[in-house]
């Protein structure tokens, strides 16, 4: 499965897009806010780390799980994190299973 990571200046456009739009033309539709994107391939029940340099202008990181059968009712195929929720020394981990993308809780500080 592919997990797509977007670094964004603003999240409003991302929040309005549906699964099929992001799958087929996400980079084009997000162009005004998109600073960087990256695809990570993970195995079934695997996880992905948000371990990439954050662009200076990025205020949000959006993560999309490109599932075969995404839950488009509950939108469990995507997550958005504000810059303040990220620590450059502690990459956040996402798990992908049962057509859901979940953020693993941060370890206690």
N, CA, C and O atoms as a printed pandas DataFrame, in Angstrom:
     atom_number atom_name residue_name chain_id  residue_number  x_coord  y_coord  z_coord
0              1         N          UNK        A               1    0.832   -1.173    0.000
1              2        CA          UNK        A               1    0.000    0.000    0.000
2              3         C          UNK        A               1    0.883    1.244    0.000
3              4         O          UNK        A               1    2.005    1.221    0.505
4              5         N          UNK        A               2    0.372    2.315   -0.563
5              6        CA          UNK        A               2    1.116    3.573   -0.626
6              7         C          UNK        A               2    0.521    4.569    0.368
7              8         O          UNK        A               2   -0.696    4.729    0.458
8              9         N          UNK        A               3    1.397    5.227    1.103
9             10        CA          UNK        A               3    1.013    6.343    1.973
10            11         C          UNK        A               3    1.641    7.584    1.355
11            12         O          UNK        A               3    2.850    7.631    1.132
12            13         N          UNK        A               4    0.818    8.581    1.081
13            14        CA          UNK        A               4    1.297    9.821    0.464
14            15         C          UNK        A               4    1.332   10.918    1.527
15            16         O          UNK        A               4    0.355   11.145    2.240
16            17         N          UNK        A               5    2.469   11.585    1.615
17            18        CA          UNK        A               5    2.675   12.640    2.608
18            19         C          UNK        A               5    2.791   13.979    1.881
19            20         O          UNK        A               5    3.596   14.136    0.962
20            21         N          UNK        A               6    1.975   14.935    2.308
21            22        CA          UNK        A               6    1.985   16.281    1.721
22            23         C          UNK        A               6    2.400   17.292    2.785
23            24         O          UNK        A               6    1.909   17.243    3.912
24            25         N          UNK        A               7    3.300   18.206    2.436
25            26        CA          UNK        A               7    3.594   19.356    3.281
26            27         C          UNK        A               7    2.858   20.543    2.666
27            28         O          UNK        A               7    3.036   20.863    1.490
28            29         N          UNK        A               8    2.026   21.191    3.488
29            30        CA          UNK        A               8    1.134   22.231    2.972
30            31         C          UNK        A               8    1.289   23.561    3.709
31            32         O          UNK        A               8    1.592   23.596    4.901
32            33         N          UNK        A               9    1.078   24.645    2.978
33            34        CA          UNK        A               9    1.021   25.979    3.590
34            35         C          UNK        A               9   -0.318   26.179    4.286
35            36         O          UNK        A               9   -0.398   26.843    5.320
36            37         N          UNK        A              10   -1.370   25.598    3.712
37            38        CA          UNK        A              10   -2.730   25.739    4.241
38            39         C          UNK        A              10   -3.463   24.420    3.995
39            40         O          UNK        A              10   -3.125   23.697    3.058
40            41         N          UNK        A              11   -4.451   24.101    4.813
41            42        CA          UNK        A              11   -5.134   22.819    4.677
42            43         C          UNK        A              11   -6.537   22.910    4.088
43            44         O          UNK        A              11   -7.166   21.875    3.869
44            45         N          UNK        A              12   -7.045   24.096    3.827
45            46        CA          UNK        A              12   -8.437   24.246    3.391
46            47         C          UNK        A              12   -8.750   23.469    2.117
47            48         O          UNK        A              12   -9.763   22.771    2.060
48            49         N          UNK        A              13   -7.921   23.572    1.113
49            50        CA          UNK        A              13   -8.167   22.833   -0.132
50            51         C          UNK        A              13   -8.096   21.336    0.127
51            52         O          UNK        A              13   -8.949   20.586   -0.347
52            53         N          UNK        A              14   -7.095   20.894    0.869
53            54        CA          UNK        A              14   -6.961   19.470    1.189
54            55         C          UNK        A              14   -8.224   18.944    1.862
55            56         O          UNK        A              14   -8.715   17.872    1.511
56            57         N          UNK        A              15   -8.745   19.688    2.819
57            58        CA          UNK        A              15   -9.933   19.252    3.557
58            59         C          UNK        A              15  -11.157   19.094    2.657
59            60         O          UNK        A              15  -12.037   18.286    2.953
60            61         N          UNK        A              16  -11.223   19.846    1.576
61            62        CA          UNK        A              16  -12.375   19.782    0.659
62            63         C          UNK        A              16  -12.278   18.646   -0.355
63            64         O          UNK        A              16  -13.294   18.224   -0.909
64            65         N          UNK        A              17  -11.085   18.153   -0.601
65            66        CA          UNK        A              17  -10.903   17.130   -1.631
66            67         C          UNK        A              17  -11.356   15.754   -1.145
67            68         O          UNK        A              17  -11.205   15.410    0.027
68            69         N          UNK        A              18  -11.907   14.987   -2.065
69            70        CA          UNK        A              18  -12.328   13.620   -1.753
70            71         C          UNK        A              18  -11.223   12.654   -2.180
71            72         O          UNK        A              18  -10.285   13.029   -2.882
72            73         N          UNK        A              19  -11.354   11.424   -1.746
73            74        CA          UNK        A              19  -10.341   10.397   -1.983
74            75         C          UNK        A              19   -9.923   10.314   -3.454
75            76         O          UNK        A              19   -8.733   10.369   -3.764
76            77         N          UNK        A              20  -10.881   10.182   -4.345
77            78        CA          UNK        A              20  -10.583    9.995   -5.766
78            79         C          UNK        A              20   -9.791   11.171   -6.343
79            80         O          UNK        A              20   -8.915   10.977   -7.185
80            81         N          UNK        A              21  -10.099   12.385   -5.893
81            82        CA          UNK        A              21   -9.368   13.562   -6.371
82            83         C          UNK        A              21   -7.905   13.514   -5.942
83            84         O          UNK        A              21   -7.011   13.797   -6.739
84            85         N          UNK        A              22   -7.663   13.154   -4.673
85            86        CA          UNK        A              22   -6.286   13.081   -4.188
86            87         C          UNK        A              22   -5.534   11.935   -4.851
87            88         O          UNK        A              22   -4.343   12.059   -5.140
88            89         N          UNK        A              23   -6.208   10.838   -5.090
89            90        CA          UNK        A              23   -5.583    9.686   -5.731
90            91         C          UNK        A              23   -5.126   10.029   -7.147
91            92         O          UNK        A              23   -4.003    9.710   -7.537
92            93         N          UNK        A              24   -5.988   10.672   -7.904
93            94        CA          UNK        A              24   -5.723   10.893   -9.323
94            95         C          UNK        A              24   -4.950   12.172   -9.642
95            96         O          UNK        A              24   -4.129   12.179  -10.560
96            97         N          UNK        A              25   -5.197   13.252   -8.900
97            98        CA          UNK        A              25   -4.537   14.517   -9.241
98            99         C          UNK        A              25   -4.267   15.391   -8.028
99           100         O          UNK        A              25   -4.413   16.612   -8.090
100          101         N          UNK        A              26   -3.874   14.767   -6.927
101          102        CA          UNK        A              26   -3.611   15.505   -5.696
102          103         C          UNK        A              26   -2.599   16.626   -5.838
103          104         O          UNK        A              26   -2.847   17.745   -5.389
104          105         N          UNK        A              27   -1.454   16.338   -6.461
105          106        CA          UNK        A              27   -0.413   17.363   -6.602
106          107         C          UNK        A              27   -0.905   18.563   -7.412
107          108         O          UNK        A              27   -0.542   19.702   -7.119
108          109         N          UNK        A              28   -1.716   18.312   -8.413
109          110        CA          UNK        A              28   -2.237   19.401   -9.254
110          111         C          UNK        A              28   -3.249   20.237   -8.476
111          112         O          UNK        A              28   -3.179   21.466   -8.482
112          113         N          UNK        A              29   -4.195   19.566   -7.805
113          114        CA          UNK        A              29   -5.247   20.282   -7.081
114          115         C          UNK        A              29   -4.718   21.016   -5.853
115          116         O          UNK        A              29   -5.299   22.015   -5.428
116          117         N          UNK        A              30   -3.628   20.530   -5.287
117          118        CA          UNK        A              30   -3.037   21.157   -4.100
118          119         C          UNK        A              30   -1.897   22.119   -4.446
119          120         O          UNK        A              30   -1.256   22.658   -3.544
120          121         N          UNK        A              31   -1.639   22.338   -5.719
121          122        CA          UNK        A              31   -0.455   23.088   -6.168
122          123         C          UNK        A              31   -0.253   24.425   -5.456
123          124         O          UNK        A              31    0.884   24.783   -5.150
124          125         N          UNK        A              32   -1.316   25.168   -5.186
125          126        CA          UNK        A              32   -1.176   26.490   -4.561
126          127         C          UNK        A              32   -0.635   26.403   -3.133
127          128         O          UNK        A              32    0.012   27.336   -2.659
128          129         N          UNK        A              33   -0.895   25.292   -2.447
129          130        CA          UNK        A              33   -0.471   25.134   -1.053
130          131         C          UNK        A              33    0.641   24.110   -0.870
131          132         O          UNK        A              33    1.227   24.026    0.209
132          133         N          UNK        A              34    0.939   23.338   -1.897
133          134        CA          UNK        A              34    1.868   22.218   -1.784
134          135         C          UNK        A              34    3.322   22.674   -1.797
135          136         O          UNK        A              34    3.760   23.379   -2.706
136          137         N          UNK        A              35    4.062   22.258   -0.772
137          138        CA          UNK        A              35    5.486   22.571   -0.680
138          139         C          UNK        A              35    6.346   21.357   -0.995
139          140         O          UNK        A              35    7.428   21.488   -1.567
140          141         N          UNK        A              36    5.863   20.172   -0.622
141          142        CA          UNK        A              36    6.597   18.928   -0.881
142          143         C          UNK        A              36    5.627   17.766   -0.747
143          144         O          UNK        A              36    4.634   17.847   -0.024
144          145         N          UNK        A              37    5.929   16.685   -1.453
145          146        CA          UNK        A              37    5.141   15.462   -1.294
146          147         C          UNK        A              37    6.066   14.269   -1.455
147          148         O          UNK        A              37    7.114   14.351   -2.095
148          149         N          UNK        A              38    5.657   13.169   -0.863
149          150        CA          UNK        A              38    6.468   11.956   -0.913
150          151         C          UNK        A              38    5.561   10.757   -0.758
151          152         O          UNK        A              38    4.612   10.793    0.025
152          153         N          UNK        A              39    5.836    9.700   -1.490
153          154        CA          UNK        A              39    5.112    8.445   -1.354
154          155         C          UNK        A              39    5.982    7.448   -0.609
155          156         O          UNK        A              39    7.182    7.343   -0.862
156          157         N          UNK        A              40    5.361    6.714    0.318
157          158        CA          UNK        A              40    6.040    5.674    1.072
158          159         C          UNK        A              40    5.237    4.393    0.889
159          160         O          UNK        A              40    4.019    4.398    1.068
160          161         N          UNK        A              41    5.900    3.303    0.536
161          162        CA          UNK        A              41    5.225    2.018    0.361
162          163         C          UNK        A              41    5.380    1.209    1.644
163          164         O          UNK        A              41    6.483    1.057    2.169
164          165         N          UNK        A              42    4.248    0.690    2.141
165          166        CA          UNK        A              42    4.288   -0.147    3.342
166          167         C          UNK        A              42    3.511   -1.433    3.091
167          168         O          UNK        A              42    2.606   -1.472    2.256
168          169         N          UNK        A              43    3.866   -2.466    3.808
169          170        CA          UNK        A              43    3.186   -3.749    3.684
170          171         C          UNK        A              43    1.915   -3.778    4.508
171          172         O          UNK        A              43    1.671   -2.869    5.301
172          173         N          UNK        A              44    1.094   -4.819    4.330
173          174        CA          UNK        A              44   -0.155   -4.953    5.094
174          175         C          UNK        A              44    0.107   -4.912    6.601
175          176         O          UNK        A              44    0.977   -5.619    7.110
176          177         N          UNK        A              45   -0.654   -4.081    7.299
177          178        CA          UNK        A              45   -0.489   -3.952    8.742
178          179         C          UNK        A              45    0.793   -3.247    9.133
179          180         O          UNK        A              45    1.159   -3.231   10.308
180          181         N          UNK        A              46    1.483   -2.662    8.160
181          182        CA          UNK        A              46    2.756   -2.001    8.421
182          183         C          UNK        A              46    2.580   -0.574    8.897
183          184         O          UNK        A              46    1.470   -0.123    9.177
184          185         N          UNK        A              47    3.698    0.127    8.982
185          186        CA          UNK        A              47    3.629    1.523    9.403
186          187         C          UNK        A              47    4.564    2.378    8.562
187          188         O          UNK        A              47    5.437    1.873    7.856
188          189         N          UNK        A              48    4.357    3.686    8.657
189          190        CA          UNK        A              48    5.172    4.665    7.931
190          191         C          UNK        A              48    5.581    5.763    8.896
191          192         O          UNK        A              48    4.795    6.185    9.744
192          193         N          UNK        A              49    6.800    6.214    8.760
193          194        CA          UNK        A              49    7.325    7.264    9.625
194          195         C          UNK        A              49    7.301    8.603    8.903
195          196         O          UNK        A              49    7.633    8.696    7.721
196          197         N          UNK        A              50    6.901    9.640    9.635
197          198        CA          UNK        A              50    6.959   11.010    9.102
198          199         C          UNK        A              50    8.360   11.544    9.361
199          200         O          UNK        A              50    8.548   12.473   10.146
200          201         N          UNK        A              51    9.324   10.957    8.704
201          202        CA          UNK        A              51   10.712   11.305    8.929
202          203         C          UNK        A              51   11.269   11.960    7.673
203          204         O          UNK        A              51   12.003   11.341    6.903
204          205         N          UNK        A              52   10.904   13.227    7.481
205          206        CA          UNK        A              52   11.410   13.991    6.346
206          207         C          UNK        A              52   11.561   15.439    6.780
207          208         O          UNK        A              52   10.801   15.910    7.625
208          209         N          UNK        A              53   12.526   16.151    6.218
209          210        CA          UNK        A              53   12.708   17.552    6.601
210          211         C          UNK        A              53   11.444   18.359    6.316
211          212         O          UNK        A              53   10.829   18.221    5.259
212          213         N          UNK        A              54   11.074   19.191    7.262
213          214        CA          UNK        A              54    9.881   20.020    7.114
214          215         C          UNK        A              54   10.264   21.340    6.443
215          216         O          UNK        A              54   11.170   22.041    6.893
216          217         N          UNK        A              55    9.560   21.662    5.365
217          218        CA          UNK        A              55    9.801   22.924    4.658
218          219         C          UNK        A              55    9.499   24.097    5.593
219          220         O          UNK        A              55    8.598   24.009    6.427
220          221         N          UNK        A              56   10.244   25.188    5.458
221          222        CA          UNK        A              56   10.100   26.349    6.341
222          223         C          UNK        A              56    8.686   26.918    6.349
223          224         O          UNK        A              56    8.207   27.350    7.398
224          225         N          UNK        A              57    8.008   26.928    5.203
225          226        CA          UNK        A              57    6.667   27.506    5.100
226          227         C          UNK        A              57    5.546   26.527    5.451
227          228         O          UNK        A              57    4.380   26.917    5.499
228          229         N          UNK        A              58    5.884   25.276    5.694
229          230        CA          UNK        A              58    4.846   24.268    5.959
230          231         C          UNK        A              58    4.177   24.516    7.309
231          232         O          UNK        A              58    4.849   24.631    8.333
232          233         N          UNK        A              59    2.862   24.597    7.298
233          234        CA          UNK        A              59    2.109   24.731    8.548
234          235         C          UNK        A              59    1.311   23.469    8.847
235          236         O          UNK        A              59    0.840   23.282    9.968
236          237         N          UNK        A              60    1.156   22.594    7.839
237          238        CA          UNK        A              60    0.440   21.332    8.024
238          239         C          UNK        A              60    1.129   20.210    7.261
239          240         O          UNK        A              60    1.739   20.429    6.214
240          241         N          UNK        A              61    1.018   19.010    7.806
241          242        CA          UNK        A              61    1.436   17.802    7.102
242          243         C          UNK        A              61    0.196   16.928    6.986
243          244         O          UNK        A              61   -0.416   16.561    7.989
244          245         N          UNK        A              62   -0.163   16.602    5.756
245          246        CA          UNK        A              62   -1.329   15.756    5.493
246          247         C          UNK        A              62   -0.831   14.395    5.032
247          248         O          UNK        A              62    0.102   14.301    4.234
248          249         N          UNK        A              63   -1.460   13.344    5.540
249          250        CA          UNK        A              63   -1.066   11.982    5.203
250          251         C          UNK        A              63   -2.285   11.252    4.657
251          252         O          UNK        A              63   -3.360   11.282    5.257
252          253         N          UNK        A              64   -2.108   10.597    3.514
253          254        CA          UNK        A              64   -3.201    9.905    2.837
254          255         C          UNK        A              64   -2.818    8.443    2.639
255          256         O          UNK        A              64   -1.755    8.140    2.098
256          257         N          UNK        A              65   -3.687    7.544    3.076
257          258        CA          UNK        A              65   -3.501    6.119    2.819
258          259         C          UNK        A              65   -4.253    5.753    1.551
259          260         O          UNK        A              65   -5.476    5.883    1.499
260          261         N          UNK        A              66   -3.545    5.300    0.534
261          262        CA          UNK        A              66   -4.178    4.969   -0.744
262          263         C          UNK        A              66   -4.659    3.512   -0.714
263          264         O          UNK        A              66   -4.080    2.628   -1.345
264          265         N          UNK        A              67   -5.725    3.302    0.033
265          266        CA          UNK        A              67   -6.305    1.970    0.214
266          267         C          UNK        A              67   -7.108    1.545   -1.007
267          268         O          UNK        A              67   -7.609    2.382   -1.757
268          269         N          UNK        A              68   -7.222    0.239   -1.196
269          270        CA          UNK        A              68   -8.074   -0.284   -2.265
270          271         C          UNK        A              68   -9.539    0.018   -1.994
271          272         O          UNK        A              68  -10.299    0.326   -2.912
272          273         N          UNK        A              69   -9.930   -0.071   -0.727
273          274        CA          UNK        A              69  -11.318    0.180   -0.324
274          275         C          UNK        A              69  -11.333    1.162    0.848
275          276         O          UNK        A              69  -11.563    0.749    1.985
276          277         N          UNK        A              70  -11.092    2.452    0.597
277          278        CA          UNK        A              70  -11.053    3.431    1.692
278          279         C          UNK        A              70  -12.438    3.651    2.297
279          280         O          UNK        A              70  -13.454    3.524    1.613
280          281         N          UNK        A              71  -12.462    3.981    3.576
281          282        CA          UNK        A              71  -13.720    4.331    4.251
282          283         C          UNK        A              71  -13.973    5.814    3.981
283          284         O          UNK        A              71  -13.479    6.681    4.703
284          285         N          UNK        A              72  -14.741    6.089    2.942
285          286        CA          UNK        A              72  -14.987    7.475    2.550
286          287         C          UNK        A              72  -16.112    8.120    3.352
287          288         O          UNK        A              72  -16.364    9.317    3.212
288          289         N          UNK        A              73  -16.785    7.343    4.185
289          290        CA          UNK        A              73  -17.818    7.912    5.056
290          291         C          UNK        A              73  -17.177    8.551    6.287
291          292         O          UNK        A              73  -17.517    9.673    6.663
292          293         N          UNK        A              74  -16.256    7.831    6.903
293          294        CA          UNK        A              74  -15.594    8.334    8.114
294          295         C          UNK        A              74  -14.249    8.992    7.812
295          296         O          UNK        A              74  -13.616    9.556    8.704
296          297         N          UNK        A              75  -13.815    8.919    6.559
297          298        CA          UNK        A              75  -12.539    9.515    6.131
298          299         C          UNK        A              75  -11.347    9.059    6.965
299          300         O          UNK        A              75  -10.475    9.859    7.305
300          301         N          UNK        A              76  -11.314    7.768    7.293
301          302        CA          UNK        A              76  -10.203    7.223    8.067
302          303         C          UNK        A              76   -8.967    6.972    7.208
303          304         O          UNK        A              76   -7.970    6.440    7.696
304          305         N          UNK        A              77   -9.028    7.346    5.952
305          306        CA          UNK        A              77   -7.916    7.162    5.019
306          307         C          UNK        A              77   -6.967    8.365    5.016
307          308         O          UNK        A              77   -5.954    8.349    4.317
308          309         N          UNK        A              78   -7.289    9.419    5.801
309          310        CA          UNK        A              78   -6.418   10.599    5.818
310          311         C          UNK        A              78   -6.291   11.163    7.227
311          312         O          UNK        A              78   -7.157   10.969    8.079
312          313         N          UNK        A              79   -5.183   11.869    7.443
313          314        CA          UNK        A              79   -4.903   12.546    8.712
314          315         C          UNK        A              79   -4.183   13.852    8.387
315          316         O          UNK        A              79   -3.470   13.950    7.389
316          317         N          UNK        A              80   -4.380   14.851    9.243
317          318        CA          UNK        A              80   -3.660   16.124    9.091
318          319         C          UNK        A              80   -3.065   16.497   10.443
319          320         O          UNK        A              80   -3.737   16.432   11.473
320          321         N          UNK        A              81   -1.805   16.885   10.423
321          322        CA          UNK        A              81   -1.121   17.344   11.630
322          323         C          UNK        A              81   -0.659   18.780   11.429
323          324         O          UNK        A              81   -0.141   19.138   10.371
324          325         N          UNK        A              82   -0.853   19.596   12.457
325          326        CA          UNK        A              82   -0.324   20.963   12.438
326          327         C          UNK        A              82    1.168   20.902   12.754
327          328         O          UNK        A              82    1.631   19.978   13.423
328          329         N          UNK        A              83    1.898   21.872   12.277
329          330        CA          UNK        A              83    3.349   21.918   12.503
330          331         C          UNK        A              83    3.689   21.776   13.993
331          332         O          UNK        A              83    4.667   21.121   14.352
332          333         N          UNK        A              84    2.877   22.394   14.849
333          334        CA          UNK        A              84    3.132   22.365   16.294
334          335         C          UNK        A              84    3.048   20.950   16.880
335          336         O          UNK        A              84    3.593   20.691   17.954
336          337         N          UNK        A              85    2.378   20.050   16.190
337          338        CA          UNK        A              85    2.228   18.673   16.671
338          339         C          UNK        A              85    3.425   17.796   16.316
339          340         O          UNK        A              85    3.468   16.623   16.686
340          341         N          UNK        A              86    4.387   18.357   15.606
341          342        CA          UNK        A              86    5.539   17.586   15.143
342          343         C          UNK        A              86    6.804   18.005   15.869
343          344         O          UNK        A              86    7.031   19.188   16.122
344          345         N          UNK        A              87    7.622   17.019   16.199
345          346        CA          UNK        A              87    8.910   17.243   16.841
346          347         C          UNK        A              87    9.977   16.705   15.888
347          348         O          UNK        A              87    9.969   15.515   15.574
348          349         N          UNK        A              88   10.896   17.555   15.420
349          350        CA          UNK        A              88   11.886   17.088   14.445
350          351         C          UNK        A              88   12.774   15.956   14.966
351          352         O          UNK        A              88   13.364   15.218   14.177
352          353         N          UNK        A              89   12.869   15.817   16.281
353          354        CA          UNK        A              89   13.700   14.764   16.857
354          355         C          UNK        A              89   12.939   13.467   17.109
355          356         O          UNK        A              89   13.542   12.452   17.460
356          357         N          UNK        A              90   11.613   13.493   16.930
357          358        CA          UNK        A              90   10.788   12.306   17.182
358          359         C          UNK        A              90    9.778   12.140   16.049
359          360         O          UNK        A              90    8.663   12.657   16.133
360          361         N          UNK        A              91   10.158   11.425   14.992
361          362        CA          UNK        A              91    9.229   11.240   13.873
362          363         C          UNK        A              91    7.937   10.562   14.325
363          364         O          UNK        A              91    7.973    9.626   15.124
364          365         N          UNK        A              92    6.800   11.029   13.818
365          366        CA          UNK        A              92    5.506   10.418   14.122
366          367         C          UNK        A              92    5.313    9.200   13.227
367          368         O          UNK        A              92    5.775    9.175   12.086
368          369         N          UNK        A              93    4.632    8.199   13.751
369          370        CA          UNK        A              93    4.420    6.942   13.042
370          371         C          UNK        A              93    2.933    6.761   12.742
371          372         O          UNK        A              93    2.082    6.958   13.610
372          373         N          UNK        A              94    2.639    6.385   11.500
373          374        CA          UNK        A              94    1.280    6.059   11.087
374          375         C          UNK        A              94    1.198    4.574   10.814
375          376         O          UNK        A              94    2.116    3.991   10.237
376          377         N          UNK        A              95    0.098    3.958   11.228
377          378        CA          UNK        A              95   -0.159    2.569   10.882
378          379         C          UNK        A              95   -1.307    2.527    9.888
379          380         O          UNK        A              95   -2.188    3.387    9.895
380          381         N          UNK        A              96   -1.283    1.524    9.043
381          382        CA          UNK        A              96   -2.325    1.368    8.026
382          383         C          UNK        A              96   -2.835   -0.067    8.075
383          384         O          UNK        A              96   -2.135   -1.009    7.703
384          385         N          UNK        A              97   -4.074   -0.207    8.545
385          386        CA          UNK        A              97   -4.686   -1.531    8.574
386          387         C          UNK        A              97   -6.198   -1.394    8.602
387          388         O          UNK        A              97   -6.740   -0.404    9.093
388          389         N          UNK        A              98   -6.861   -2.396    8.071
389          390        CA          UNK        A              98   -8.331   -2.406    8.013
390          391         C          UNK        A              98   -8.867   -1.136    7.353
391          392         O          UNK        A              98   -9.859   -0.564    7.804
392          393         N          UNK        A              99   -8.207   -0.704    6.288
393          394        CA          UNK        A              99   -8.617    0.484    5.526
394          395         C          UNK        A              99   -8.656    1.756    6.362
395          396         O          UNK        A              99   -9.430    2.671    6.084
396          397         N          UNK        A             100   -7.811    1.802    7.391
397          398        CA          UNK        A             100   -7.735    2.985    8.250
398          399         C          UNK        A             100   -6.284    3.418    8.408
399          400         O          UNK        A             100   -5.378    2.593    8.521
400          401         N          UNK        A             101   -6.091    4.708    8.414
401          402        CA          UNK        A             101   -4.786    5.296    8.676
402          403         C          UNK        A             101   -4.847    5.860   10.086
403          404         O          UNK        A             101   -5.684    6.712   10.383
404          405         N          UNK        A             102   -3.965    5.389   10.949
405          406        CA          UNK        A             102   -3.991    5.838   12.351
406          407         C          UNK        A             102   -2.636    6.384   12.762
407          408         O          UNK        A             102   -1.586    5.866   12.382
408          409         N          UNK        A             103   -2.694    7.435   13.543
409          410        CA          UNK        A             103   -1.494    8.032   14.103
410          411         C          UNK        A             103   -1.183    7.313   15.405
411          412         O          UNK        A             103   -2.012    7.265   16.314
412          413         N          UNK        A             104    0.012    6.759   15.486
413          414        CA          UNK        A             104    0.421    6.080   16.716
414          415         C          UNK        A             104    0.659    7.149   17.782
415          416         O          UNK        A             104    1.283    8.171   17.498
416          417         N          UNK        A             105    0.171    6.928   19.005
417          418        CA          UNK        A             105    0.372    7.930   20.068
418          419         C          UNK        A             105    1.861    8.192   20.291
419          420         O          UNK        A             105    2.699    7.300   20.159
420          421         N          UNK        A             106    2.157    9.438   20.631
421          422        CA          UNK        A             106    3.539    9.804   20.934
422          423         C          UNK        A             106    3.973    9.105   22.205
423          424         O          UNK        A             106    3.171    8.894   23.115
424          425         N          UNK        A             107    5.243    8.748   22.265
425          426        CA          UNK        A             107    5.791    8.188   23.493
426          427         C          UNK        A             107    5.834    9.288   24.547
427          428         O          UNK        A             107    5.979   10.466   24.218
428          429         N          UNK        A             108    5.708    8.906   25.800
429          430        CA          UNK        A             108    5.743    9.890   26.892
430          431         C          UNK        A             108    7.073   10.626   26.882
431          432         O          UNK        A             108    8.125   10.040   26.627
432          433         N          UNK        A             109    7.004   11.920   27.166
433          434        CA          UNK        A             109    8.225   12.749   27.159
434          435         C          UNK        A             109    8.895   12.732   28.506
435          436         O          UNK        A             109    9.932   13.370   28.688
